[in-house]
Amino acid sequence: MPFLPAVAQDLLFERVQALSVPGSRIAVEAPGPDFNTPEGRERVRSQMQRYREVVAKAAGREVPDFADLWYFEDRADVAGWLRDHGWDVSATPADELMARYGRSAPEGLEDGAPRSVFVSAARSAS
């Protein structure tokens, strides 16, 4: 979702809503609550730089910087939007989901878990 401007995110979910019937399902990795704070933006940029360095070292080549593709804007909370529009929602922070599956951030990346939220939802019958 951070690769979409906020207005495009809203339009995407409005279209999903219009095309969904009861029982439809959706899953999204959404920005966490601190995504558009100064601290959150700096953390993401710093984390992406560390990821690039680790991948470049492992791959033996330079990795493009895609941080400029992110839209740091205030946006609707995905889980809240879906709840408000008749979806049964489950939202799990990335670090909790990683722990559930026995996964961890790459070695050498302290505080390396993304601060995103994994949202899954099913459209209610009503």
SEDRENTI-428113 format. One line per 8 residues: number of its first residue (from 0); for each residue x, y, z of N, C-alpha, C. Coordinates in Angstrom, 2 decimals, m for minus. Example, Ala and Ser with C-alpha at 12.3 -4.5 7.8 and 13.67 -1.06 7.14 Angstrom:
<recs>
0) 13.19:m5.69:7.80:12.30:m4.50:7.80:13.20:m3.30:7.80  12.85:m2.25:7.08:13.67:m1.06:7.14:12.90:0.03:7.87
</recs>
This chain:
<recs>
0) 0.80:m1.19:0.00:0.00:0.00:0.00:0.86:1.28:0.00  2.07:1.25:0.54:2.84:2.51:0.55:3.25:2.97:m0.84  3.11:2.10:m1.84:3.47:2.48:m3.21:2.32:3.19:m3.92  1.17:3.32:m3.25:0.03:4.04:m3.81:m0.16:5.36:m3.07  m0.49:6.43:m3.79:m0.91:7.65:m3.09:m2.18:7.35:m2.28  m2.43:8.12:m1.25:m3.60:7.89:m0.40:m4.90:7.88:m1.19  m5.04:8.78:m2.13:m6.27:8.84:m2.94:m6.43:7.58:m3.77  m5.35:7.02:m4.27:m5.42:5.77:m5.04:m5.78:4.59:m4.14
8) m5.28:4.60:m2.91:m5.65:3.54:m1.96:m7.16:3.59:m1.72  m7.69:4.78:m1.49:m9.14:4.91:m1.26:m9.93:4.40:m2.46  m9.50:4.79:m3.66:m10.19:4.36:m4.88:m10.12:2.84:m5.05  m8.96:2.25:m4.77:m8.82:0.80:m4.85:m9.84:0.11:m3.96  m9.94:0.54:m2.70:m10.85:m0.13:m1.78:m12.31:0.16:m2.12  m12.60:1.33:m2.64:m13.97:1.61:m3.08:m14.36:0.67:m4.22  m13.43:0.42:m5.14:m13.72:m0.49:m6.26:m13.83:m1.93:m5.79  m12.95:m2.35:m4.87:m13.06:m3.69:m4.30:m14.41:m3.85:m3.63
16) m14.82:m2.86:m2.87:m16.12:m2.88:m2.18:m17.25:m3.03:m3.18  m17.21:m2.27:m4.26:m18.29:m2.30:m5.25:m18.37:m3.65:m5.97  m17.25:m4.33:m6.11:m17.21:m5.59:m6.86:m17.32:m6.84:m5.99  m17.36:m6.65:m4.67:m17.33:m7.79:m3.74:m18.73:m8.21:m3.31  m18.93:m9.50:m3.24:m20.19:m10.06:m2.75:m19.92:m10.63:m1.35  m20.97:m10.87:m0.58:m20.75:m11.50:0.72:m19.94:m12.78:0.58  m18.98:m12.95:1.47:m18.09:m14.11:1.43:m16.78:m13.83:0.71  m16.70:m12.71:m0.01:m15.45:m12.33:m0.67:m14.37:m12.15:0.38
24) m13.12:m12.39:m0.03:m11.99:m12.27:0.90:m10.95:m11.35:0.31  m10.19:m10.71:1.20:m9.11:m9.82:0.79:m7.99:m9.93:1.83  m6.76:m9.79:1.38:m5.60:m9.76:2.28:m4.67:m8.66:1.79  m4.16:m7.87:2.74:m3.35:m6.70:2.41:m2.24:m6.54:3.44  m1.05:m6.19:2.97:0.00:m5.71:3.88:m0.11:m4.20:3.88  m0.52:m3.64:5.00:m0.79:m2.21:5.11:0.28:m1.53:5.96  0.50:m0.23:5.73:1.44:0.51:6.58:0.99:0.48:8.04  1.96:0.47:8.95:1.65:0.52:10.37:1.25:1.91:10.81
32) 0.85:2.04:12.07:0.33:3.32:12.55:1.34:4.47:12.55  2.65:4.18:12.60:3.63:5.26:12.64:4.24:5.55:11.27  3.63:5.01:10.21:4.19:5.11:8.86:4.47:6.55:8.43  3.56:7.47:8.71:3.72:8.83:8.22:4.18:9.82:9.29  4.79:9.33:10.34:5.39:10.24:11.32:6.84:10.49:10.90  7.44:11.59:11.33:8.85:11.81:10.97:9.74:10.64:11.39  9.50:10.10:12.59:10.30:8.97:13.06:10.04:7.73:12.22  8.80:7.50:11.86:8.45:6.35:11.05:9.06:6.42:9.66
40) 9.00:7.60:9.05:9.60:7.78:7.72:11.09:7.52:7.77  11.77:8.08:8.77:13.23:7.90:8.88:13.56:6.43:9.15  12.77:5.77:9.98:13.01:4.36:10.27:12.88:3.53:9.00  11.84:3.78:8.20:11.65:3.02:6.96:12.81:3.27:6.00  13.19:4.51:5.83:14.29:4.82:4.91:15.59:4.15:5.37  15.87:4.23:6.66:17.07:3.61:7.20:17.02:2.09:7.06  15.88:1.52:7.36:15.72:0.07:7.26:15.88:m0.40:5.81  15.29:0.32:4.87:15.42:m0.05:3.46:16.88:0.04:3.00
48) 17.61:1.01:3.49:19.03:1.13:3.14:19.80:m0.08:3.68  19.49:m0.48:4.90:20.17:m1.66:5.48:19.81:m2.91:4.70  18.54:m3.07:4.31:18.13:m4.22:3.50:18.90:m4.23:2.18  18.98:m3.07:1.54:19.70:m2.98:0.26:21.14:m3.42:0.42  21.80:m2.99:1.50:23.20:m3.37:1.73:23.35:m4.87:1.92  22.46:m5.48:2.69:22.52:m6.93:2.93:22.29:m7.68:1.62  21.29:m7.29:0.85:20.98:m7.96:m0.41:22.11:m7.76:m1.41  22.64:m6.53:m1.49:23.74:m6.26:m2.42:24.95:m7.14:m2.10
56) 25.25:m7.29:m0.82:26.39:m8.11:m0.41:26.14:m9.58:m0.79  24.93:m10.06:m0.53:24.61:m11.45:m0.83:24.55:m11.71:m2.34  24.03:m10.74:m3.09:23.89:m10.91:m4.54:25.15:m10.52:m5.30  26.04:m9.80:m4.64:27.27:m9.38:m5.30:27.06:m8.30:m6.35  26.00:m7.52:m6.17:25.74:m6.42:m7.10:24.91:m5.34:m6.40  24.88:m4.17:m7.01:24.12:m3.05:m6.45:22.62:m3.32:m6.57  21.87:m2.84:m5.59:20.42:m3.00:m5.58:19.80:m1.61:m5.68  18.86:m1.41:m6.60:18.26:m0.08:m6.77:17.57:0.40:m5.49
64) 17.56:1.69:m5.30:16.87:2.31:m4.16:15.45:2.63:m4.60  14.48:1.99:m3.96:13.10:2.23:m4.34:12.34:3.05:m3.30  13.03:3.58:m2.31:12.36:4.34:m1.25:11.62:5.56:m1.78  12.08:6.13:m2.89:11.40:7.30:m3.45:10.05:6.94:m4.07  9.77:5.66:m4.20:8.48:5.23:m4.74:7.39:5.21:m3.66  7.78:5.38:m2.41:6.81:5.31:m1.32:6.12:6.65:m1.16  4.83:6.61:m0.89:4.04:7.81:m0.65:3.81:7.95:0.85  4.58:8.81:1.47:4.41:9.07:2.90:3.32:10.12:3.03
72) 2.09:9.66:3.18:0.92:10.53:3.29:0.00:9.97:4.37  m0.78:10.85:4.96:m1.82:10.36:5.85:m2.82:9.61:4.99  m3.26:8.47:5.49:m4.17:7.63:4.71:m5.12:6.90:5.64  m6.19:6.38:5.08:m7.16:5.62:5.87:m6.50:4.34:6.39  m6.83:3.99:7.61:m6.40:2.72:8.18:m7.17:1.61:7.45  m6.45:0.69:6.84:m7.08:m0.35:6.01:m8.06:m1.19:6.83  m7.64:m1.67:7.99:m8.53:m2.51:8.81:m9.78:m1.74:9.20  m9.62:m0.50:9.62:m10.77:0.33:10.00:m11.71:0.58:8.83
80) m11.13:0.87:7.66:m11.95:1.13:6.48:m12.79:m0.10:6.15  m12.15:m1.27:6.15:m12.89:m2.50:5.82:m13.97:m2.78:6.86  m13.67:m2.61:8.14:m14.69:m2.82:9.18:m15.89:m1.90:8.96  m15.59:m0.63:8.66:m16.65:0.36:8.46:m17.52:0.05:7.24  m17.02:m0.81:6.35:m17.75:m1.14:5.13:m18.26:m2.59:5.11  m18.40:m3.18:6.30:m19.06:m4.47:6.40:m18.19:m5.70:6.22  m16.92:m5.60:6.56:m16.02:m6.74:6.46:m15.66:m7.21:7.88  m15.50:m8.52:8.04:m14.99:m9.10:9.28:m13.47:m9.12:9.12
88) m12.77:m8.43:10.02:m11.35:m8.12:9.81:m10.47:m8.73:10.90  m9.32:m9.20:10.47:m8.24:m9.60:11.37:m7.01:m8.80:10.96  m6.36:m8.16:11.93:m5.15:m7.36:11.64:m4.04:m7.81:12.59  m2.89:m8.18:12.01:m1.77:m8.68:12.80:m0.51:m7.91:12.43  0.15:m7.29:13.43:1.42:m6.61:13.15:2.45:m7.60:12.61  3.31:m7.12:11.72:4.29:m7.98:11.04:5.17:m8.76:12.02  5.63:m8.11:13.10:6.51:m8.81:14.03:5.80:m9.99:14.69  4.51:m9.83:14.99:3.74:m10.94:15.58:3.55:m12.07:14.57
96) 3.27:m11.72:13.34:3.08:m12.74:12.30:4.39:m13.49:12.05  5.50:m12.76:12.01:6.80:m13.40:11.81:7.08:m14.38:12.95  6.83:m13.96:14.18:7.06:m14.82:15.33:6.18:m16.07:15.26  4.94:m15.90:14.84:4.01:m17.03:14.74:4.55:m18.11:13.80  5.26:m17.69:12.76:5.80:m18.63:11.78:7.27:m18.93:11.99  7.81:m18.52:13.16:9.20:m18.81:13.47:10.19:m18.09:12.57  9.82:m16.93:12.08:10.67:m16.13:11.18:11.26:m14.96:11.95  12.40:m14.49:11.47:13.02:m13.32:12.08:13.63:m12.46:10.99
104) 13.99:m11.25:11.36:14.64:m10.34:10.41:16.02:m10.91:10.06  16.54:m10.54:8.89:17.87:m11.02:8.51:18.93:m10.65:9.54  19.94:m11.51:9.67:21.04:m11.28:10.59:21.69:m9.93:10.29  22.01:m9.19:11.34:22.66:m7.90:11.18:21.68:m6.75:11.02  20.40:m7.04:11.06:19.40:m5.97:10.93:18.60:m5.89:12.23  19.17:m5.21:13.21:18.47:m5.03:14.47:17.20:m4.24:14.17  16.14:m4.58:14.87:14.86:m3.93:14.67:14.47:m4.01:13.19  14.73:m5.17:12.57:14.55:m5.33:11.14:13.15:m5.73:10.71
112) 12.28:m6.08:11.63:10.92:m6.45:11.24:10.18:m5.22:10.75  9.48:m5.34:9.63:8.71:m4.18:9.15:7.62:m3.81:10.15  7.23:m2.58:10.15:6.16:m2.14:11.05:4.83:m2.09:10.30  4.67:m3.02:9.39:3.42:m3.10:8.65:2.44:m3.98:9.40  1.21:m3.97:8.92:0.13:m4.74:9.52:m0.47:m5.62:8.42  m0.60:m6.90:8.70:m1.21:m7.81:7.74:m2.70:m7.90:8.06  m3.50:m7.50:7.09:m4.95:m7.43:7.25:m5.59:m8.49:6.36  m6.45:m9.29:6.95:m7.27:m10.22:6.15:m8.71:m9.97:6.55
120) m9.59:m10.11:5.57:m10.98:m9.80:5.84:m11.89:m10.61:4.92  m13.11:m10.82:5.41:m14.16:m11.47:4.63:m15.38:m10.57:4.65  m16.00:m10.39:3.52:m17.18:m9.53:3.42:m18.34:m10.20:4.12  m18.97:m9.48:5.03:m20.09:m10.01:5.81:m21.31:m10.21:4.92  m22.22:m11.06:5.40:m23.44:m11.35:4.65:m24.41:m10.16:4.69  m24.29:m9.33:5.68:m25.26:m8.22:5.78:m24.87:m7.01:4.98
</recs>
